Amino acid sequence: MNPRQTRVAIVGAGIVGAACAAALAREGFRVIVLDHRPAGSGATAAGMGHVTVMDDSEAQFALCRYSQSLWDALAPSLPESAEFTRYGTIWVAADDEEMAEVHRKERHYAERSLESRALTREELAAMEPNLCGGMAGGLLIPGDSVVYPPVVAQFLLGTAGRLGTEVRTDARVVALNGGEVKLDDGTRVEADFCLNAAGTSATELTPDLEIRPRKGHLVITDRYPGFVNHQLLELGYLKSAHGSDGDSVAFNVQPRPTGQLLIGSSRQFGAEGGAVEHRMIHRMLARATTYMPGLAGLSVIRTWTGFRAATPDSLPFIGPHADDPKLLIAAGHEGLGITTSLATAELIVDHVLGRESKIPTAPYLPSRSLVAAHHG
Ligand SMILES: Cc1cc2nc3c(=O)[nH]c(=O)nc-3n(C[C@H](O)[C@H](O)[C@H](O)COP(=O)(O)OP(=O)(O)OC[C@H]3O[C@@H](n4cnc5c(N)ncnc54)[C@H](O)[C@@H]3O)c2cc1C
């Protein structure tokens, strides 16, 4: 395969499509990116930008960990406006039962060479004085960071552009297969590979992908520098993030380099439309103030919603479609798509080049969704 003679059409200019474009262009592929909206304005603009390692499964851990190393390598070349900051994460344990989970996670991470450290009640209180007293402790993950995702998406597309990638943000795609993309004005874009990176809309173009939109609300405050020093999450977040199908909220607060606080988070399947639902904001803030009562005195300047692209097993679809090997999929990243975008791009490039990836790719292959569908 000669990349210079191989054309790849990417549908979607979110962070996943942008990362894929930059990585493919770096290898010399002829790339075109098609979107009907400005780059990075889908879920990428709505997300929290926490670059973190989650461990629902070994495959999720492997993808996050690989991607985090790519973020660390990319960080020095990012513009200041990308706001890459290594705040570290603290998983807050409210009681002794959650503290037992802290120690389990600490051992689990140590076995996988991820740095983490259990914090005593006193250490936690000293590091985050605005947390309510009486928390049992926490787990510090010093390597986690935050970014401003839409700026990174634009930066990656800029990188790809300088390497010859064409980016169109006036192109609504109505159909695609491995050999061509069809636009709503009837024109066709031919390619050797087509990549569906359309986020929650990926399933409109490739209907056999099992992706459900999962709504989330976020709140941002005015500037309060030093109020919070790490990304803080309750350990119960793990249950709400991936466990139930019902509406859920969890304490999740992120410091921004501007001094603002980003407060999340909520998860809802089956929500109609993107309107801000005040009952969800109320539930979310009530949860947050249970952990951090002083938040109640801060002023909120904006609330918004976004949709995560959720798959049945909480792993994204990355790789060729089972029935059309030239049709590639990079979608379904749910609440980790900022984190895992860079590794996703490397897996896509490895596949197109026919070279082995740094992590096993089987857990992310889209064919697992089709297998599930074919067997009811
Ligand atoms: C509230 C919330 C908080 C989050 N927090 C985090 C976090 O802290 N850390 C983290 O790692 N992840 C987080 N995420 C998840 C993350 O934001 C997403 O996984 C990620 O942005 C997905 O990127 P994407 O490129 O796949 O999708 P998108 O950004 O949605 O991009 C898809 C693009 O495809 C385009 N498109 C769709 N259909 C068509 C079509 N027919 N024709 C042309 N273009 C089309 C869209 O216009 C869009 O630009 C969060 C998400 C939400 C909603």
The ligand as an SDF file (V2000), in Angstrom:
LIG
                    3D

 53 58  0  0  0  0  0  0  0  0999 V2000
  -21.4220   15.9950   29.0470 C   0  0  0  0  0  0  0  0  0  0  0  0
  -20.2680   15.2600   28.4600 C   0  0  0  0  0  0  0  0  0  0  0  0
  -19.0700   15.1700   29.1780 C   0  0  0  0  0  0  0  0  0  0  0  0
  -17.9780   14.4940   28.6430 C   0  0  0  0  0  0  0  0  0  0  0  0
  -16.8020   14.4860   29.3200 N   0  0  0  0  0  0  0  0  0  0  0  0
  -15.7240   13.8270   28.8070 C   0  0  0  0  0  0  0  0  0  0  0  0
  -14.4880   13.8100   29.4850 C   0  0  0  0  0  0  0  0  0  0  0  0
  -14.3260   14.4520   30.5310 O   0  0  0  0  0  0  0  0  0  0  0  0
  -13.4550   13.0900   28.9540 N   0  0  0  0  0  0  0  0  0  0  0  0
  -13.5730   12.3810   27.8070 C   0  0  0  0  0  0  0  0  0  0  0  0
  -12.6230   11.7060   27.3890 O   0  0  0  0  0  0  0  0  0  0  0  0
  -14.7440   12.4100   27.1020 N   0  0  0  0  0  0  0  0  0  0  0  0
  -15.8070   13.1070   27.5780 C   0  0  0  0  0  0  0  0  0  0  0  0
  -16.9980   13.1200   26.9010 N   0  0  0  0  0  0  0  0  0  0  0  0
  -17.1130   12.3340   25.6890 C   0  0  0  0  0  0  0  0  0  0  0  0
  -16.5230   13.0550   24.5020 C   0  0  0  0  0  0  0  0  0  0  0  0
  -16.9530   14.4070   24.4750 O   0  0  0  0  0  0  0  0  0  0  0  0
  -16.9550   12.3240   23.2220 C   0  0  0  0  0  0  0  0  0  0  0  0
  -16.7350   10.9400   23.3600 O   0  0  0  0  0  0  0  0  0  0  0  0
  -16.1610   12.8190   22.0310 C   0  0  0  0  0  0  0  0  0  0  0  0
  -16.2590   14.2170   21.8970 O   0  0  0  0  0  0  0  0  0  0  0  0
  -16.6700   12.1510   20.7590 C   0  0  0  0  0  0  0  0  0  0  0  0
  -16.0160   12.7250   19.6680 O   0  0  0  0  0  0  0  0  0  0  0  0
  -16.4960   12.3620   18.1890 P   0  0  0  0  0  0  0  0  0  0  0  0
  -15.5390   13.0130   17.2820 O   0  0  0  0  0  0  0  0  0  0  0  0
  -16.6890   10.8800   18.1000 O   0  0  0  0  0  0  0  0  0  0  0  0
  -17.9680   12.9620   18.0970 O   0  0  0  0  0  0  0  0  0  0  0  0
  -18.4690   14.4470   17.8120 P   0  0  0  0  0  0  0  0  0  0  0  0
  -17.6260   15.4490   18.5210 O   0  0  0  0  0  0  0  0  0  0  0  0
  -19.9240   14.4660   18.1070 O   0  0  0  0  0  0  0  0  0  0  0  0
  -18.1890   14.6400   16.2750 O   0  0  0  0  0  0  0  0  0  0  0  0
  -18.9740   13.9940   15.2970 C   0  0  0  0  0  0  0  0  0  0  0  0
  -19.0500   14.9260   14.1220 C   0  0  0  0  0  0  0  0  0  0  0  0
  -19.7300   14.2540   13.0720 O   0  0  0  0  0  0  0  0  0  0  0  0
  -20.4970   15.2200   12.3930 C   0  0  0  0  0  0  0  0  0  0  0  0
  -21.5620   14.5320   11.6650 N   0  0  0  0  0  0  0  0  0  0  0  0
  -22.5410   13.7680   12.1740 C   0  0  0  0  0  0  0  0  0  0  0  0
  -23.3480   13.3310   11.1950 N   0  0  0  0  0  0  0  0  0  0  0  0
  -22.8530   13.8330   10.0390 C   0  0  0  0  0  0  0  0  0  0  0  0
  -23.2670   13.7560    8.6880 C   0  0  0  0  0  0  0  0  0  0  0  0
  -24.3440   13.0480    8.3150 N   0  0  0  0  0  0  0  0  0  0  0  0
  -22.5460   14.4120    7.7560 N   0  0  0  0  0  0  0  0  0  0  0  0
  -21.4490   15.1340    8.0930 C   0  0  0  0  0  0  0  0  0  0  0  0
  -21.0140   15.2350    9.3790 N   0  0  0  0  0  0  0  0  0  0  0  0
  -21.7120   14.5940   10.3300 C   0  0  0  0  0  0  0  0  0  0  0  0
  -21.0320   16.1120   13.4990 C   0  0  0  0  0  0  0  0  0  0  0  0
  -21.4410   17.3740   12.9850 O   0  0  0  0  0  0  0  0  0  0  0  0
  -19.8400   16.2010   14.4270 C   0  0  0  0  0  0  0  0  0  0  0  0
  -19.0390   17.3380   14.1770 O   0  0  0  0  0  0  0  0  0  0  0  0
  -18.1020   13.8460   27.3920 C   0  0  0  0  0  0  0  0  0  0  0  0
  -19.2790   13.9370   26.6610 C   0  0  0  0  0  0  0  0  0  0  0  0
  -20.3580   14.6540   27.1810 C   0  0  0  0  0  0  0  0  0  0  0  0
  -21.6000   14.7620   26.3800 C   0  0  0  0  0  0  0  0  0  0  0  0
  1  2  1  0
  2  3  1  0
  2 52  2  0
  3  4  2  0
  4  5  1  0
  4 50  1  0
  5  6  2  0
  6  7  1  0
  6 13  1  0
  7  8  2  0
  7  9  1  0
  9 10  1  0
 10 11  2  0
 10 12  1  0
 12 13  2  0
 13 14  1  0
 14 15  1  0
 14 50  1  0
 15 16  1  0
 16 17  1  0
 16 18  1  0
 18 19  1  0
 18 20  1  0
 20 21  1  0
 20 22  1  0
 22 23  1  0
 23 24  1  0
 24 25  2  0
 24 26  1  0
 24 27  1  0
 27 28  1  0
 28 29  2  0
 28 30  1  0
 28 31  1  0
 31 32  1  0
 32 33  1  0
 33 34  1  0
 33 48  1  0
 34 35  1  0
 35 36  1  0
 35 46  1  0
 36 37  1  0
 36 45  1  0
 37 38  2  0
 38 39  1  0
 39 40  1  0
 39 45  2  0
 40 41  1  0
 40 42  2  0
 42 43  1  0
 43 44  2  0
 44 45  1  0
 46 47  1  0
 46 48  1  0
 48 49  1  0
 50 51  2  0
 51 52  1  0
 52 53  1  0
M  END
$$$$
